[in-house]
Amino acid sequence: MTNKFMKIIGAGALSISLITGVASAVSANDYTASKEGNKVINIVQPSVLNWDLTNNTAADPNTSWTVQIGYPHINMYLKNTGSKSFRVEVKHNTKGTIIFNKAIAADGVGRNFINNDSNPLVPSGTYTVTVYGGVAVPKGTVLLKASDTPW
């Protein structure tokens, strides 16, 4: 059981490092699991959204992301490397539930936002993630992870 668990965690970390590069992987890996001593207490669903907006040219880009059944605790990491602030909305496609509606300043500092399945509840299913740039094209990173236990 522990060996299988470690393989799942290792595969997730490897995927992140391949997508974002070594520098981003170190930062993103901090958000993969919560730890209590050496014991990992969060299991992260395989479907992680790691959206790089570095080459974005749209004012209000969007993408989809799915929360699987049994992973209602969401960790959203945002980093704005652009010239103006932007807002990120994560909205359930069929229920209309908005689990995040967060603005982030254009200061290059990464920030974490947590929804541990309360206010509002996080239903499983497909979500639309929209980055509203306002007067500028948004640049930065959106990272969404879902866990089986609170962050």
C-alpha positions as CSV (number, residue, x, y, z in Angstrom):
1,M,0.0,0.0,0.0
2,T,2.7,2.5,0.9
3,N,4.8,1.6,-2.1
4,K,1.8,2.2,-4.4
5,F,1.0,5.4,-2.7
6,M,4.5,6.6,-3.1
7,K,4.5,5.7,-6.8
8,I,1.3,7.8,-7.3
9,I,2.8,10.8,-5.5
10,G,6.1,10.4,-7.4
11,A,4.3,10.2,-10.8
12,G,2.4,13.4,-9.9
13,A,5.5,15.2,-8.9
14,L,7.3,14.1,-12.1
15,S,4.5,15.3,-14.3
16,I,4.5,18.7,-12.7
17,S,8.3,19.0,-13.1
18,L,8.1,18.0,-16.8
19,I,5.4,20.6,-17.4
20,T,6.7,23.6,-15.6
21,G,10.5,23.0,-15.5
22,V,12.8,22.5,-12.6
23,A,12.3,26.0,-11.1
24,S,8.5,25.8,-11.1
25,A,8.5,22.2,-10.0
26,V,10.2,23.1,-6.7
27,S,7.5,25.7,-6.0
28,A,4.6,23.6,-7.2
29,N,5.7,20.6,-5.3
30,D,5.1,22.5,-2.0
31,Y,1.4,22.3,-2.9
32,T,1.2,18.6,-3.7
33,A,0.5,17.3,-0.2
34,S,0.2,18.4,3.4
35,K,2.6,16.8,5.7
36,E,2.6,15.9,9.4
37,G,6.1,15.0,10.3
38,N,7.2,12.5,7.6
39,K,3.7,11.2,7.1
40,V,1.7,12.5,4.0
41,I,-1.9,13.0,4.9
42,N,-3.4,14.3,1.6
43,I,-3.9,12.2,-1.5
44,V,-4.1,14.5,-4.5
45,Q,-6.4,13.5,-7.4
46,P,-4.5,12.7,-10.7
47,S,-6.2,15.5,-12.6
48,V,-4.1,18.6,-11.7
49,L,-4.6,21.9,-13.6
50,N,-1.2,23.6,-14.1
51,W,-2.0,26.5,-16.5
52,D,0.9,28.6,-17.7
53,L,-0.3,32.0,-19.0
54,T,3.1,33.2,-20.1
55,N,2.2,33.2,-23.8
56,N,-1.4,34.1,-23.3
57,T,-2.9,36.6,-25.8
58,A,-6.6,36.5,-24.8
59,A,-8.1,39.1,-22.5
60,D,-10.3,36.6,-20.6
61,P,-8.9,33.0,-21.3
62,N,-10.7,30.0,-19.9
63,T,-10.1,26.3,-19.6
64,S,-11.8,23.3,-18.0
65,W,-10.8,21.2,-15.0
66,T,-12.5,18.3,-13.3
67,V,-12.9,17.5,-9.7
68,Q,-13.4,13.7,-9.2
69,I,-15.7,12.2,-6.6
70,G,-14.0,12.0,-3.2
71,Y,-11.6,14.9,-3.7
72,P,-13.6,18.0,-2.4
73,H,-10.8,19.9,-0.9
74,I,-9.2,22.4,-3.3
75,N,-5.9,24.2,-3.3
76,M,-5.5,27.0,-5.8
77,Y,-2.1,28.7,-6.3
78,L,-2.0,31.9,-8.3
79,K,0.9,33.9,-9.5
80,N,0.5,37.1,-11.5
81,T,3.6,38.1,-13.6
82,G,1.7,40.6,-15.7
83,S,1.4,44.4,-15.5
84,K,-2.2,44.5,-14.2
85,S,-4.1,42.6,-11.6
86,F,-6.5,39.8,-12.7
87,R,-9.3,37.8,-11.3
88,V,-9.8,34.0,-11.4
89,E,-13.2,32.4,-11.2
90,V,-13.7,28.6,-10.8
91,K,-17.3,27.7,-11.7
92,H,-19.1,24.3,-11.8
93,N,-20.5,23.9,-15.3
94,T,-23.9,22.3,-14.5
95,K,-24.6,23.6,-10.9
96,G,-23.2,27.1,-11.3
97,T,-21.4,26.9,-8.0
98,I,-18.4,29.3,-7.9
99,I,-15.8,27.7,-5.6
100,F,-13.2,30.5,-6.1
101,N,-13.5,34.2,-7.2
102,K,-10.1,35.7,-6.3
103,A,-8.2,38.7,-7.5
104,I,-4.5,38.7,-7.5
105,A,-2.2,41.8,-7.7
106,A,0.5,42.1,-10.4
107,D,3.4,41.8,-8.0
108,G,4.9,38.4,-9.1
109,V,4.2,36.9,-5.6
110,G,2.5,33.5,-5.6
111,R,-0.5,33.1,-3.3
112,N,-2.5,30.0,-2.1
113,F,-6.2,29.9,-1.7
114,I,-8.0,27.0,0.0
115,N,-11.5,25.7,-0.2
116,N,-11.9,22.8,2.2
117,D,-15.4,21.9,1.0
118,S,-17.2,24.6,2.8
119,N,-18.7,28.0,1.9
120,P,-19.4,27.0,-0.9
121,L,-19.4,23.2,-1.0
122,V,-17.3,21.7,-3.8
123,P,-19.3,19.3,-5.9
124,S,-17.5,16.8,-8.2
125,G,-17.7,17.4,-11.9
126,T,-16.3,19.7,-14.6
127,Y,-15.5,23.3,-13.9
128,T,-14.7,26.3,-16.1
129,V,-11.6,28.2,-14.9
130,T,-11.7,31.8,-16.3
131,V,-9.0,34.4,-15.8
132,Y,-10.5,37.9,-16.2
133,G,-7.8,40.3,-17.3
134,G,-9.8,43.5,-17.3
135,V,-7.7,46.1,-19.2
136,A,-4.7,43.9,-19.7
137,V,-3.9,40.4,-21.0
138,P,-3.3,38.2,-17.9
139,K,0.1,36.6,-17.5
140,G,1.1,34.2,-14.8
141,T,0.2,30.7,-13.4
142,V,-2.9,29.0,-12.2
143,L,-2.4,25.7,-10.3
144,L,-5.5,23.8,-9.1
145,K,-5.2,20.6,-7.0
146,A,-8.0,18.5,-5.3
147,S,-7.4,16.4,-2.3
148,D,-9.3,13.8,-0.3
149,T,-8.5,15.5,3.0
150,P,-8.4,19.2,4.1
151,W,-5.3,21.2,3.2
